[in-house]
Amino acid sequence: MRCSLKCVAALMLVAVLALFASKPLRADASAQKVVWEYKLLVSGSFTEMGKDEPAGLNAMGSDGWELVVVLPDRQSLTNKTYYFKRPK
């Protein structure tokens, strides 16, 4: 029984060491940093694009823009500002 317990412990140790050895501890220096570009649109911008709000958001997504947040205008509760980002 003792030998089998030692064998199991040794196998677990080897498995843990193999797991940590297969993954680098630091980020790879050759990995490229993502550079983002940003775009802000106010509520009326979609109408100027000839689209309603959902269609305008879908068009932005089709162009690679990701909606990050929508914030209300500080002076008008009906106006909103849409913040987008996408990789450059």
One Martini backbone bead per residue (centre of mass of N, CA, C, O) as a GRO file, in nm:
protein
   88
    1MET     BB    1   0.056   0.063  -0.020
    2ARG     BB    2   0.295   0.259  -0.002
    3CYS     BB    3   0.395   0.240  -0.291
    4SER     BB    4   0.134   0.343  -0.426
    5LEU     BB    5   0.136   0.620  -0.288
    6LYS     BB    6   0.410   0.709  -0.401
    7CYS     BB    7   0.337   0.676  -0.699
    8VAL     BB    8   0.105   0.879  -0.704
    9ALA     BB    9   0.267   1.122  -0.605
   10ALA     BB   10   0.475   1.118  -0.837
   11LEU     BB   11   0.271   1.150  -1.069
   12MET     BB   12   0.156   1.421  -0.975
   13LEU     BB   13   0.422   1.576  -0.986
   14VAL     BB   14   0.475   1.531  -1.286
   15ALA     BB   15   0.212   1.662  -1.388
   16VAL     BB   16   0.261   1.945  -1.271
   17LEU     BB   17   0.533   1.997  -1.407
   18ALA     BB   18   0.428   1.963  -1.698
   19LEU     BB   19   0.225   2.192  -1.691
   20PHE     BB   20   0.431   2.428  -1.627
   21ALA     BB   21   0.635   2.364  -1.864
   22SER     BB   22   0.422   2.422  -2.109
   23LYS     BB   23   0.401   2.709  -1.972
   24PRO     BB   24   0.454   3.024  -1.971
   25LEU     BB   25   0.507   3.271  -1.726
   26ARG     BB   26   0.535   3.471  -1.958
   27ALA     BB   27   0.495   3.678  -2.189
   28ASP     BB   28   0.539   3.694  -2.509
   29ALA     BB   29   0.754   3.905  -2.680
   30SER     BB   30   0.624   3.848  -2.979
   31ALA     BB   31   0.370   3.963  -2.900
   32GLN     BB   32   0.123   4.162  -3.007
   33LYS     BB   33   0.003   4.473  -2.980
   34VAL     BB   34  -0.297   4.623  -2.946
   35VAL     BB   35  -0.442   4.864  -3.160
   36TRP     BB   36  -0.668   5.128  -3.115
   37GLU     BB   37  -0.975   5.258  -3.232
   38TYR     BB   38  -1.200   5.539  -3.210
   39LYS     BB   39  -1.565   5.608  -3.168
   40LEU     BB   40  -1.813   5.870  -3.181
   41LEU     BB   41  -2.171   5.876  -3.119
   42VAL     BB   42  -2.466   6.029  -3.162
   43SER     BB   43  -2.794   5.983  -3.184
   44GLY     BB   44  -2.824   6.136  -3.480
   45SER     BB   45  -2.620   5.971  -3.663
   46PHE     BB   46  -2.808   5.749  -3.779
   47THR     BB   47  -2.992   5.936  -3.939
   48GLU     BB   48  -2.759   6.048  -4.121
   49MET     BB   49  -2.712   5.743  -4.234
   50GLY     BB   50  -3.015   5.627  -4.287
   51LYS     BB   51  -3.075   5.503  -3.991
   52ASP     BB   52  -3.155   5.326  -3.744
   53GLU     BB   53  -3.029   5.218  -3.459
   54PRO     BB   54  -2.998   4.910  -3.520
   55ALA     BB   55  -2.882   4.944  -3.807
   56GLY     BB   56  -2.639   5.117  -3.723
   57LEU     BB   57  -2.509   4.908  -3.534
   58ASN     BB   58  -2.478   4.687  -3.750
   59ALA     BB   59  -2.296   4.853  -3.939
   60MET     BB   60  -2.065   4.889  -3.740
   61GLY     BB   61  -2.012   4.584  -3.700
   62SER     BB   62  -1.948   4.527  -4.005
   63ASP     BB   63  -1.689   4.737  -3.975
   64GLY     BB   64  -1.558   4.637  -3.676
   65TRP     BB   65  -1.726   4.758  -3.454
   66GLU     BB   66  -1.728   4.799  -3.097
   67LEU     BB   67  -1.940   4.821  -2.840
   68VAL     BB   68  -1.879   4.958  -2.522
   69VAL     BB   69  -2.066   5.227  -2.468
   70VAL     BB   70  -2.357   5.394  -2.321
   71LEU     BB   71  -2.419   5.746  -2.276
   72PRO     BB   72  -2.556   5.997  -2.133
   73ASP     BB   73  -2.633   6.307  -2.150
   74ARG     BB   74  -2.587   6.561  -1.922
   75GLN     BB   75  -2.819   6.765  -2.052
   76SER     BB   76  -2.963   6.509  -2.195
   77LEU     BB   77  -3.166   6.224  -2.163
   78THR     BB   78  -3.212   6.156  -2.481
   79ASN     BB   79  -2.919   6.166  -2.527
   80LYS     BB   80  -2.649   5.974  -2.679
   81THR     BB   81  -2.333   5.804  -2.639
   82TYR     BB   82  -2.125   5.620  -2.860
   83TYR     BB   83  -1.875   5.370  -2.797
   84PHE     BB   84  -1.603   5.271  -3.003
   85LYS     BB   85  -1.406   4.981  -3.122
   86ARG     BB   86  -1.095   4.893  -3.307
   87PRO     BB   87  -0.866   4.758  -3.478
   88LYS     BB   88  -0.597   4.895  -3.672
   0.00000   0.00000   0.00000
